[in-house]
Amino acid sequence: MYRHVKNPILTRHDIPDVLPYLVDATSVFNPGAIKVNGIYYLMLRVQARSRETFLMIAESANGVDFTVRNGIVNFRGIEKITEKIYHIYDARLTILNGTCYVMFAMDMDDGCQLGIGKTDDLRQFDFLGIASDEDIRNGVLFPEKVDGKYLRMDRPNKARHSDGPTSGTAIWLSASEDLLHWDPVASLISGRFHYWDEFIGSGPPPVKTREGWLHVYHGVAGHFGSANIYQGGVMLMDLKDPSKVIGRCRHNILEPRELWELTGQVPNVCFPSGWIVEEFDDAGYALPESEVKIYYGAADTVVGLYVTTISELLQAAHEA
């Protein structure tokens, strides 16, 4: 496991001005990621000096050197929502039945809701609707149905950091028939008080391996008093019944160490939100030797790239 030598791979200087909304961007972080026809795509969370948040697309031929498109992602149909939406952010991208679905957070008057959209070409995006009815974040779709139902992981906001925003201490599995109406199935994991993952939330969509559904999540250590420290970890769920967690790391796999992770808009943050698994077998299982690119927001200011393998992540998930 290592940080790429070109880190941080995206900074505010890579963001083009998009008048009148975005001029001299403040930060770029927390990207969703997919790979289509050999091209890597990131959906970036970009913040303006007004502290407005926008989604933008970056693309790359090698997964390292990205060019940001000169335009803001707009979801057709979202204007029909009568409630005010203050921010749309932290998109997670999942390819499901050949369509790219986007699940994202929406700050509204009643708290954070989950929105869902889709795209067939990563240029036009359609809003499907609000996919939640409570204060909730970190919604992540599974890349295939299980027992005929859509599945997602999410994090109800029922806890609060010390002197901070509402957060959560449990990742849940939810199921749906139509992607809009979701029922909780089971609590998967809870935060471990006084350790690295007291507060938790899902990262990129889970990936199917021969050993189970592999998932990277973030954990927050909030017991230091002066700072919350955001880190990355890994868990493993049963293939046939993902409500059963069969592995979870003891140690984090990623923590703030570099200057650009330790200092910025929000210090001490490594927030994994997108990944690309490079190799699968003919049945759709990730190969153990496959390289994995993990994209993460650092200090809520820049985008970092962490490189590992499926086997290393599985090994971490089986720590005692």
Buried (B, 14 or more C-beta within 10 A) or exposed (E): EEBBEEBBBBBBEBBEEBEEEBEEBBBBBBBBBBBEEEEBBBBBBBBBEEEBBBBBBBBBEEBBEBEBBEEEBBBEEBEEBEEEBEBBBBBBBBBBEEEBBBBBBBBBEEBBBBBBBBBEEBEEBBBBBBBBEBBBBBBBBBBEEBEEBBBBBBBBBEBBEEEEEBBBBBBBBBBBEEBBEBEEBEBBBEBBEEEBBBBBBBBBBBBBBEBBBBBBBBBBBBEEEEBBBBBBBBBBBBBEEBBBBBBBBEEBBBBBEBEBBBBBBBBBBBBBBBBBBBEBEEEEBBBBEBBBBBBBBBBBBBBBBBBBBBBBBBBBBBEE
